[in-house]
Amino acid sequence: MSTLAPIRLGTRRSALAQAQSGHVADALAAVAGRPVELVPIVSEGDTNRASLSEIGGTGIFANRLREALIAGECDILVHSLKDLPTAVPSELVIAATPRRADARDVVITRGGTPLHELRHGSTVGTGSPRRIAQVRRRAPHAEVVDIRGNVDSRLERVASGELDAVILAAAGLTRLGSETTLRRESLGLTEWPTAPGQGALAVETTADAPDDLLKALAQLDHLETRIAVTVERAVLAGLEAGCQAPMAAHAVVTEDGIRVRAVVYEPGGGRRIGLDVTESLSRGYIRRNGSGNGADAADGADPMRTARELGDSAAHRLLEQGAADLLP
């Protein structure tokens, strides 16, 4: 057994948070040569049961965890990146973004009926303003039910017949390893883009963390994921919209560069303003620095700067088209 002090990983108490933190803990322990222990922390989002659309979601899951990290109650945090505010406190740094899981949403039903084919008056559960707007566009004949709760409780509401369908993140189902006889419809990212950062995790620590910890965390970083989520979060920041805004942004690194699809929805689902753009990016940088981050000293290319600029440009183009009129 190792005699080194364990790395303390702060995490929310939910089953999903503990599961994804456990995956990061195992990977970090392997590269750091030190044990990693989970430190459960209760966030406001775990105790306030009001609708996210009512209380606002910005920082509701992250603020208490960040306070604990700054206070020295833990050494690192693991966040669902889609729940993390775009502003990072000066005392903290996102030290790693592991490879992103499936970024899609899925529709869960009892019989496998596609969302757009659900009968008139069917009930579809989701607490996300973005998903609510998307459901109202895809299935205007259905009734949207604003819900909270963990994955298992949402699945049970479909299994019991209380709801006809729920919308969930594919990544959450995979990380939890949820076993269910319910049917799943995966929603393509082209027609159903998801929240900035969905499917990705952020490992956060203090800016003055020990070098050995920062070096170990850097080994968990996946460059293409970091580039993509940097674009997405720059769109969100440029719109000055919170994590629960009715908007979507999904970026992917392709052979031609970075492609980003971003959409802002009217809360009722009536209007949408979107764009689909691709910006060039040095593929040589990716090949030479596949798991690292930062600037390429050889040719001066900085994909993170390119990513931020692309996201900011996309946000400004959306605003020029009137996106501000749709945002709360």
VENHUJO-V513890 format. One record per residue. N is the residue number from 0. SS is DSSP state (@ for helix, = for strand, . for the rest). PHI is phi in degrees with one decimal (none if undefined). Layout:
n->(N,N)
ss->(SS,SS)
phi->(PHI,PHI)
This chain:
n->(0,1,2,3,4,5,6,7,8,9,10,11,12,13,14,15,16,17,18,19,20,21,22,23,24,25,26,27,28,29,30,31,32,33,34,35,36,37,38,39,40,41,42,43,44,45,46,47,48,49,50,51,52,53,54,55,56,57,58,59,60,61,62,63,64,65,66,67,68,69,70,71,72,73,74,75,76,77,78,79,80,81,82,83,84,85,86,87,88,89,90,91,92,93,94,95,96,97,98,99,100,101,102,103,104,105,106,107,108,109,110,111,112,113,114,115,116,117,118,119,120,121,122,123,124,125,126,127,128,129,130,131,132,133,134,135,136,137,138,139,140,141,142,143,144,145,146,147,148,149,150,151,152,153,154,155,156,157,158,159,160,161,162,163,164,165,166,167,168,169,170,171,172,173,174,175,176,177,178,179,180,181,182,183,184,185,186,187,188,189,190,191,192,193,194,195,196,197,198,199,200,201,202,203,204,205,206,207,208,209,210,211,212,213,214,215,216,217,218,219,220,221,222,223,224,225,226,227,228,229,230,231,232,233,234,235,236,237,238,239,240,241,242,243,244,245,246,247,248,249,250,251,252,253,254,255,256,257,258,259,260,261,262,263,264,265,266,267,268,269,270,271,272,273,274,275,276,277,278,279,280,281,282,283,284,285,286,287,288,289,290,291,292,293,294,295,296,297,298,299,300,301,302,303,304,305,306,307,308,309,310,311,312,313,314,315,316,317,318,319,320,321,322,323,324,325,326,327)
ss->(.,.,.,.,.,.,=,=,=,=,=,=,.,.,@,@,@,@,@,@,@,@,@,@,@,@,@,@,@,@,@,@,.,.,.,=,=,=,=,=,=,.,.,@,@,@,@,.,.,.,.,@,@,@,@,.,.,.,.,.,.,.,@,@,@,@,@,@,@,@,.,.,.,.,.,=,=,=,=,=,@,@,@,.,.,.,.,.,.,.,.,=,=,=,=,=,.,.,.,.,.,.,.,.,=,=,=,=,=,.,.,.,.,.,@,@,@,.,.,.,.,.,=,=,=,.,.,.,@,@,@,@,@,@,@,@,@,@,.,.,.,.,=,=,=,.,.,.,.,.,@,@,@,@,@,@,@,@,@,.,.,.,.,.,=,=,=,=,=,@,@,@,@,@,@,@,.,.,.,.,.,.,=,=,=,=,.,.,.,.,.,.,.,.,.,.,.,.,.,.,=,=,=,=,=,=,.,.,.,.,@,@,@,@,@,@,@,@,.,.,.,.,@,@,@,@,@,@,@,@,@,@,@,@,@,@,@,@,.,.,.,.,.,.,.,.,=,=,=,=,=,=,=,=,.,.,=,=,=,=,=,=,=,=,=,.,.,.,.,.,.,=,=,=,=,=,=,=,=,.,.,.,@,@,@,@,@,@,.,.,.,.,.,.,.,.,.,.,.,.,.,.,@,@,@,@,@,@,@,@,@,@,@,@,@,@,@,@,@,@,.,.,@,@,@,.,.,.)
phi->(none,-67.2,-96.8,-72.3,-62.9,-69.7,-81.7,-92.9,-106.1,-80.6,-150.0,-64.7,-86.4,-63.6,-60.5,-66.3,-60.8,-66.4,-65.8,-70.8,-67.0,-63.3,-62.8,-66.4,-59.0,-63.6,-66.4,-68.1,-59.5,-67.1,-87.5,-88.7,69.0,-134.1,-69.1,-125.9,-115.1,-83.4,-116.8,-66.5,-132.9,-90.0,-100.2,-60.5,-65.2,-85.4,-110.3,-89.4,-93.9,-67.0,-62.4,-62.6,-69.6,-89.5,-93.0,80.4,-100.2,-62.7,78.0,-64.4,-98.8,-105.8,-60.9,-64.4,-64.4,-66.1,-60.4,-65.9,-65.9,-63.3,-78.7,84.5,-76.5,-152.8,-101.9,-144.3,-126.9,-121.6,-116.8,-72.1,-61.8,-68.0,-95.8,-93.9,-56.3,-71.7,-82.8,-102.8,-54.9,-59.9,-77.9,-121.1,-148.2,-82.4,-89.2,-158.0,-126.0,-60.4,-53.0,-71.2,-84.2,-56.9,-89.0,-78.5,-90.1,-131.8,-99.9,-107.6,-134.3,-77.2,-108.2,90.4,-65.7,-58.6,-53.1,-72.1,-104.9,-59.6,-66.0,-57.9,85.9,-60.7,-100.8,-121.6,-97.5,-166.9,-104.4,-90.4,-56.5,-63.7,-64.7,-59.2,-64.0,-67.3,-62.0,-66.1,-82.4,-76.0,-135.6,-63.0,-83.9,-91.5,-102.7,-89.2,-110.8,-76.4,-127.9,-125.4,121.4,-76.6,-59.5,-62.1,-67.7,-71.0,-61.8,-64.8,-67.2,-80.3,-59.1,-79.9,91.1,-64.5,-125.0,-85.6,-160.7,-134.9,-106.0,-133.4,-82.3,-58.8,-61.6,-63.2,-62.0,-66.9,-66.2,-79.5,64.0,-62.3,-98.1,-155.2,-90.3,-68.6,-94.1,-122.1,-115.6,-81.0,-102.4,-63.2,-70.0,-67.7,-94.9,-136.9,-65.4,-112.2,-66.2,-53.1,83.8,-60.8,87.5,-108.4,-114.1,-122.4,-104.0,-112.6,-145.8,-80.1,-63.2,-104.2,-61.7,-57.4,-59.2,-66.4,-70.9,-62.5,-67.7,-65.4,-64.7,-60.3,-72.0,-89.9,-75.6,-117.3,-59.6,-64.3,-65.5,-60.6,-61.3,-62.2,-72.2,-64.9,-59.9,-60.3,-71.6,-69.1,-62.5,-59.4,-65.2,-65.7,-81.5,54.1,-111.4,-81.0,-60.6,-102.4,-69.8,-77.2,-141.5,-136.0,-153.1,-135.8,-122.1,-145.9,-83.7,-114.3,-63.8,-95.1,146.1,-114.3,-107.3,-128.9,-113.4,-136.9,-140.6,-113.0,-110.2,-68.8,-50.7,-77.9,87.7,-71.1,-106.1,-146.9,-126.9,-141.2,-152.1,-143.4,-133.6,-128.9,-118.1,-68.8,-151.9,-65.2,-69.9,-59.4,-61.7,-62.0,-65.2,-81.0,-129.9,-53.5,-119.8,-97.8,-153.3,105.2,-84.4,-90.9,-65.8,-70.0,-122.6,77.6,-69.5,-126.8,-64.6,-68.3,-65.7,-59.1,-64.0,-63.6,-65.2,-64.6,-63.4,-66.1,-64.0,-62.4,-62.7,-64.6,-66.4,-64.4,-65.3,-64.0,-86.4,102.2,-60.7,-59.5,-70.8,-94.9,-80.8,-61.6)
